[in-house]
Amino acid sequence: MLLSPRGNLRGLTRLDVRLLRLLVEGAPHISAIAAALGVDNRTVSDALGPRVGNARGARATG
């Protein structure tokens, strides 16, 4: 993380960090993120949490 000492992910998993990178880069929807990470849509939905993760495969809005 840019604001933490090297190696300190502040409780984030490597998957969380990779997922955040894709979101910052503008990944268009959950299925695109899942494909890029090599995981299923459910894994991405679970990682994003209840507010965002409920829209499995739906395009992100906001």
Backbone as XML, in Angstrom:
<?xml version="1.0"?>
<chain id="A" units="angstrom">
  <residue number="1" name="MET">
    <atom name="N" x="0.854" y="-1.169" z="0.000"/>
    <atom name="CA" x="0.000" y="0.000" z="0.000"/>
    <atom name="C" x="0.897" y="1.228" z="0.000"/>
  </residue>
  <residue number="2" name="LEU">
    <atom name="N" x="0.500" y="2.225" z="-0.699"/>
    <atom name="CA" x="1.318" y="3.422" z="-0.816"/>
    <atom name="C" x="1.487" y="4.170" z="0.495"/>
  </residue>
  <residue number="3" name="LEU">
    <atom name="N" x="0.521" y="4.100" z="1.391"/>
    <atom name="CA" x="0.573" y="4.874" z="2.624"/>
    <atom name="C" x="1.031" y="4.051" z="3.818"/>
  </residue>
  <residue number="4" name="SER">
    <atom name="N" x="1.473" y="2.848" z="3.592"/>
    <atom name="CA" x="1.905" y="1.959" z="4.668"/>
    <atom name="C" x="3.345" y="1.532" z="4.432"/>
  </residue>
  <residue number="5" name="PRO">
    <atom name="N" x="4.026" y="1.156" z="5.507"/>
    <atom name="CA" x="5.374" y="0.616" z="5.320"/>
    <atom name="C" x="5.323" y="-0.611" z="4.408"/>
  </residue>
  <residue number="6" name="ARG">
    <atom name="N" x="6.384" y="-0.834" z="3.686"/>
    <atom name="CA" x="6.452" y="-1.973" z="2.761"/>
    <atom name="C" x="6.086" y="-3.264" z="3.487"/>
  </residue>
  <residue number="7" name="GLY">
    <atom name="N" x="5.211" y="-4.049" z="2.876"/>
    <atom name="CA" x="4.793" y="-5.316" z="3.446"/>
    <atom name="C" x="3.603" y="-5.225" z="4.386"/>
  </residue>
  <residue number="8" name="ASN">
    <atom name="N" x="3.221" y="-4.031" z="4.793"/>
    <atom name="CA" x="2.070" y="-3.862" z="5.691"/>
    <atom name="C" x="0.839" y="-3.580" z="4.846"/>
  </residue>
  <residue number="9" name="LEU">
    <atom name="N" x="-0.017" y="-4.576" z="4.709"/>
    <atom name="CA" x="-1.216" y="-4.423" z="3.882"/>
    <atom name="C" x="-2.428" y="-4.001" z="4.702"/>
  </residue>
  <residue number="10" name="ARG">
    <atom name="N" x="-2.221" y="-3.677" z="5.972"/>
    <atom name="CA" x="-3.285" y="-3.197" z="6.847"/>
    <atom name="C" x="-4.505" y="-4.108" z="6.844"/>
  </residue>
  <residue number="11" name="GLY">
    <atom name="N" x="-4.261" y="-5.410" z="6.893"/>
    <atom name="CA" x="-5.345" y="-6.376" z="6.966"/>
    <atom name="C" x="-5.913" y="-6.816" z="5.628"/>
  </residue>
  <residue number="12" name="LEU">
    <atom name="N" x="-5.458" y="-6.214" z="4.536"/>
    <atom name="CA" x="-5.937" y="-6.615" z="3.213"/>
    <atom name="C" x="-5.200" y="-7.865" z="2.755"/>
  </residue>
  <residue number="13" name="THR">
    <atom name="N" x="-5.912" y="-8.721" z="2.059"/>
    <atom name="CA" x="-5.276" y="-9.889" z="1.466"/>
    <atom name="C" x="-4.658" y="-9.482" z="0.131"/>
  </residue>
  <residue number="14" name="ARG">
    <atom name="N" x="-3.831" y="-10.341" z="-0.407"/>
    <atom name="CA" x="-3.264" y="-10.063" z="-1.740"/>
    <atom name="C" x="-4.384" y="-9.952" z="-2.779"/>
  </residue>
  <residue number="15" name="LEU">
    <atom name="N" x="-5.419" y="-10.786" z="-2.626"/>
    <atom name="CA" x="-6.566" y="-10.709" z="-3.530"/>
    <atom name="C" x="-7.226" y="-9.336" z="-3.429"/>
  </residue>
  <residue number="16" name="ASP">
    <atom name="N" x="-7.410" y="-8.832" z="-2.207"/>
    <atom name="CA" x="-8.008" y="-7.507" z="-2.016"/>
    <atom name="C" x="-7.206" y="-6.434" z="-2.745"/>
  </residue>
  <residue number="17" name="VAL">
    <atom name="N" x="-5.895" y="-6.495" z="-2.625"/>
    <atom name="CA" x="-5.028" y="-5.499" z="-3.257"/>
    <atom name="C" x="-5.125" y="-5.596" z="-4.774"/>
  </residue>
  <residue number="18" name="ARG">
    <atom name="N" x="-5.125" y="-6.805" z="-5.303"/>
    <atom name="CA" x="-5.250" y="-6.980" z="-6.758"/>
    <atom name="C" x="-6.607" y="-6.477" z="-7.241"/>
  </residue>
  <residue number="19" name="LEU">
    <atom name="N" x="-7.655" y="-6.771" z="-6.477"/>
    <atom name="CA" x="-9.000" y="-6.330" z="-6.821"/>
    <atom name="C" x="-9.076" y="-4.795" z="-6.815"/>
  </residue>
  <residue number="20" name="LEU">
    <atom name="N" x="-8.509" y="-4.176" z="-5.797"/>
    <atom name="CA" x="-8.495" y="-2.709" z="-5.728"/>
    <atom name="C" x="-7.759" y="-2.105" z="-6.921"/>
  </residue>
  <residue number="21" name="ARG">
    <atom name="N" x="-6.649" y="-2.730" z="-7.309"/>
    <atom name="CA" x="-5.899" y="-2.225" z="-8.472"/>
    <atom name="C" x="-6.780" y="-2.228" z="-9.722"/>
  </residue>
  <residue number="22" name="LEU">
    <atom name="N" x="-7.513" y="-3.323" z="-9.923"/>
    <atom name="CA" x="-8.392" y="-3.408" z="-11.090"/>
    <atom name="C" x="-9.507" y="-2.373" z="-11.037"/>
  </residue>
  <residue number="23" name="LEU">
    <atom name="N" x="-10.058" y="-2.131" z="-9.848"/>
    <atom name="CA" x="-11.096" y="-1.108" z="-9.706"/>
    <atom name="C" x="-10.551" y="0.278" z="-10.036"/>
  </residue>
  <residue number="24" name="VAL">
    <atom name="N" x="-9.359" y="0.580" z="-9.537"/>
    <atom name="CA" x="-8.736" y="1.880" z="-9.807"/>
    <atom name="C" x="-8.452" y="2.044" z="-11.290"/>
  </residue>
  <residue number="25" name="GLU">
    <atom name="N" x="-8.085" y="0.945" z="-11.941"/>
    <atom name="CA" x="-7.802" y="0.985" z="-13.378"/>
    <atom name="C" x="-9.070" y="1.053" z="-14.217"/>
  </residue>
  <residue number="26" name="GLY">
    <atom name="N" x="-10.242" y="0.924" z="-13.575"/>
    <atom name="CA" x="-11.493" y="1.091" z="-14.299"/>
    <atom name="C" x="-12.139" y="-0.185" z="-14.791"/>
  </residue>
  <residue number="27" name="ALA">
    <atom name="N" x="-11.888" y="-1.297" z="-14.130"/>
    <atom name="CA" x="-12.546" y="-2.547" z="-14.535"/>
    <atom name="C" x="-14.057" y="-2.309" z="-14.589"/>
  </residue>
  <residue number="28" name="PRO">
    <atom name="N" x="-14.710" y="-2.685" z="-15.691"/>
    <atom name="CA" x="-16.100" y="-2.287" z="-15.921"/>
    <atom name="C" x="-17.161" y="-3.053" z="-15.131"/>
  </residue>
  <residue number="29" name="HIS">
    <atom name="N" x="-16.880" y="-4.293" z="-14.728"/>
    <atom name="CA" x="-17.907" y="-5.060" z="-14.016"/>
    <atom name="C" x="-17.289" y="-6.263" z="-13.326"/>
  </residue>
  <residue number="30" name="ILE">
    <atom name="N" x="-18.061" y="-6.878" z="-12.459"/>
    <atom name="CA" x="-17.579" y="-7.971" z="-11.624"/>
    <atom name="C" x="-17.019" y="-9.121" z="-12.455"/>
  </residue>
  <residue number="31" name="SER">
    <atom name="N" x="-17.680" y="-9.480" z="-13.528"/>
    <atom name="CA" x="-17.189" y="-10.618" z="-14.317"/>
    <atom name="C" x="-15.838" y="-10.313" z="-14.965"/>
  </residue>
  <residue number="32" name="ALA">
    <atom name="N" x="-15.579" y="-9.070" z="-15.332"/>
    <atom name="CA" x="-14.278" y="-8.700" z="-15.891"/>
    <atom name="C" x="-13.192" y="-8.790" z="-14.823"/>
  </residue>
  <residue number="33" name="ILE">
    <atom name="N" x="-13.515" y="-8.372" z="-13.616"/>
    <atom name="CA" x="-12.567" y="-8.466" z="-12.509"/>
    <atom name="C" x="-12.276" y="-9.935" z="-12.204"/>
  </residue>
  <residue number="34" name="ALA">
    <atom name="N" x="-13.324" y="-10.740" z="-12.143"/>
    <atom name="CA" x="-13.163" y="-12.166" z="-11.856"/>
    <atom name="C" x="-12.268" y="-12.829" z="-12.896"/>
  </residue>
  <residue number="35" name="ALA">
    <atom name="N" x="-12.498" y="-12.516" z="-14.158"/>
    <atom name="CA" x="-11.688" y="-13.103" z="-15.228"/>
    <atom name="C" x="-10.223" y="-12.679" z="-15.106"/>
  </residue>
  <residue number="36" name="ALA">
    <atom name="N" x="-9.991" y="-11.420" z="-14.809"/>
    <atom name="CA" x="-8.619" y="-10.921" z="-14.679"/>
    <atom name="C" x="-7.893" y="-11.553" z="-13.497"/>
  </residue>
  <residue number="37" name="LEU">
    <atom name="N" x="-8.637" y="-11.860" z="-12.434"/>
    <atom name="CA" x="-8.037" y="-12.449" z="-11.241"/>
    <atom name="C" x="-7.995" y="-13.974" z="-11.286"/>
  </residue>
  <residue number="38" name="GLY">
    <atom name="N" x="-8.718" y="-14.567" z="-12.231"/>
    <atom name="CA" x="-8.772" y="-16.012" z="-12.325"/>
    <atom name="C" x="-9.601" y="-16.653" z="-11.221"/>
  </residue>
  <residue number="39" name="VAL">
    <atom name="N" x="-10.633" y="-15.930" z="-10.802"/>
    <atom name="CA" x="-11.544" y="-16.436" z="-9.763"/>
    <atom name="C" x="-12.965" y="-16.348" z="-10.292"/>
  </residue>
  <residue number="40" name="ASP">
    <atom name="N" x="-13.931" y="-16.883" z="-9.534"/>
    <atom name="CA" x="-15.315" y="-16.786" z="-9.994"/>
    <atom name="C" x="-15.971" y="-15.491" z="-9.504"/>
  </residue>
  <residue number="41" name="ASN">
    <atom name="N" x="-17.116" y="-15.172" z="-10.102"/>
    <atom name="CA" x="-17.829" y="-13.936" z="-9.764"/>
    <atom name="C" x="-18.173" y="-13.864" z="-8.282"/>
  </residue>
  <residue number="42" name="ARG">
    <atom name="N" x="-18.511" y="-15.000" z="-7.692"/>
    <atom name="CA" x="-18.886" y="-15.029" z="-6.273"/>
    <atom name="C" x="-17.727" y="-14.574" z="-5.380"/>
  </residue>
  <residue number="43" name="THR">
    <atom name="N" x="-16.512" y="-14.990" z="-5.719"/>
    <atom name="CA" x="-15.336" y="-14.593" z="-4.945"/>
    <atom name="C" x="-15.166" y="-13.077" z="-4.976"/>
  </residue>
  <residue number="44" name="VAL">
    <atom name="N" x="-15.334" y="-12.484" z="-6.150"/>
    <atom name="CA" x="-15.226" y="-11.032" z="-6.278"/>
    <atom name="C" x="-16.358" y="-10.358" z="-5.514"/>
  </residue>
  <residue number="45" name="SER">
    <atom name="N" x="-17.568" y="-10.851" z="-5.661"/>
    <atom name="CA" x="-18.713" y="-10.279" z="-4.952"/>
    <atom name="C" x="-18.494" y="-10.312" z="-3.448"/>
  </residue>
  <residue number="46" name="ASP">
    <atom name="N" x="-18.011" y="-11.432" z="-2.952"/>
    <atom name="CA" x="-17.751" y="-11.556" z="-1.515"/>
    <atom name="C" x="-16.670" y="-10.581" z="-1.062"/>
  </residue>
  <residue number="47" name="ALA">
    <atom name="N" x="-15.640" y="-10.416" z="-1.864"/>
    <atom name="CA" x="-14.551" y="-9.505" z="-1.519"/>
    <atom name="C" x="-15.006" y="-8.048" z="-1.527"/>
  </residue>
  <residue number="48" name="LEU">
    <atom name="N" x="-15.944" y="-7.716" z="-2.414"/>
    <atom name="CA" x="-16.430" y="-6.343" z="-2.488"/>
    <atom name="C" x="-17.396" y="-6.006" z="-1.367"/>
  </residue>
  <residue number="49" name="GLY">
    <atom name="N" x="-18.012" y="-7.015" z="-0.794"/>
    <atom name="CA" x="-18.909" y="-6.772" z="0.325"/>
    <atom name="C" x="-20.356" y="-6.663" z="-0.098"/>
  </residue>
  <residue number="50" name="PRO">
    <atom name="N" x="-21.245" y="-6.519" z="0.897"/>
    <atom name="CA" x="-22.684" y="-6.584" z="0.638"/>
    <atom name="C" x="-23.239" y="-5.461" z="-0.228"/>
  </residue>
  <residue number="51" name="ARG">
    <atom name="N" x="-22.706" y="-4.279" z="-0.141"/>
    <atom name="CA" x="-23.269" y="-3.166" z="-0.923"/>
    <atom name="C" x="-23.004" y="-3.313" z="-2.409"/>
  </residue>
  <residue number="52" name="VAL">
    <atom name="N" x="-21.789" y="-3.683" z="-2.764"/>
    <atom name="CA" x="-21.424" y="-3.806" z="-4.174"/>
    <atom name="C" x="-21.594" y="-5.236" z="-4.655"/>
  </residue>
  <residue number="53" name="GLY">
    <atom name="N" x="-21.249" y="-6.186" z="-3.814"/>
    <atom name="CA" x="-21.230" y="-7.586" z="-4.205"/>
    <atom name="C" x="-22.579" y="-8.186" z="-4.557"/>
  </residue>
  <residue number="54" name="ASN">
    <atom name="N" x="-23.672" y="-7.575" z="-4.150"/>
    <atom name="CA" x="-24.997" y="-8.118" z="-4.459"/>
    <atom name="C" x="-25.297" y="-8.122" z="-5.955"/>
  </residue>
  <residue number="55" name="ALA">
    <atom name="N" x="-24.691" y="-7.244" z="-6.675"/>
    <atom name="CA" x="-24.965" y="-7.119" z="-8.108"/>
    <atom name="C" x="-23.993" y="-7.995" z="-8.902"/>
  </residue>
  <residue number="56" name="ARG">
    <atom name="N" x="-23.967" y="-9.284" z="-8.586"/>
    <atom name="CA" x="-23.033" y="-10.187" z="-9.269"/>
    <atom name="C" x="-23.158" y="-10.081" z="-10.768"/>
  </residue>
  <residue number="57" name="GLY">
    <atom name="N" x="-22.030" y="-9.739" z="-11.397"/>
    <atom name="CA" x="-21.992" y="-9.685" z="-12.854"/>
    <atom name="C" x="-22.594" y="-8.412" z="-13.427"/>
  </residue>
  <residue number="58" name="ALA">
    <atom name="N" x="-23.227" y="-7.613" z="-12.589"/>
    <atom name="CA" x="-23.838" y="-6.372" z="-13.081"/>
    <atom name="C" x="-22.772" y="-5.302" z="-13.249"/>
  </residue>
  <residue number="59" name="ARG">
    <atom name="N" x="-23.049" y="-4.384" z="-14.117"/>
    <atom name="CA" x="-22.110" y="-3.271" z="-14.300"/>
    <atom name="C" x="-22.126" y="-2.382" z="-13.076"/>
  </residue>
  <residue number="60" name="ALA">
    <atom name="N" x="-20.934" y="-1.926" z="-12.715"/>
    <atom name="CA" x="-20.821" y="-1.013" z="-11.566"/>
    <atom name="C" x="-21.425" y="0.320" z="-11.931"/>
  </residue>
  <residue number="61" name="THR">
    <atom name="N" x="-22.043" y="0.937" z="-10.968"/>
    <atom name="CA" x="-22.591" y="2.271" z="-11.179"/>
    <atom name="C" x="-21.965" y="3.222" z="-10.182"/>
  </residue>
  <residue number="62" name="GLY">
    <atom name="N" x="-22.052" y="4.485" z="-10.471"/>
    <atom name="CA" x="-21.545" y="5.420" z="-9.492"/>
    <atom name="C" x="-20.675" y="6.387" z="-10.124"/>
  </residue>
</chain>
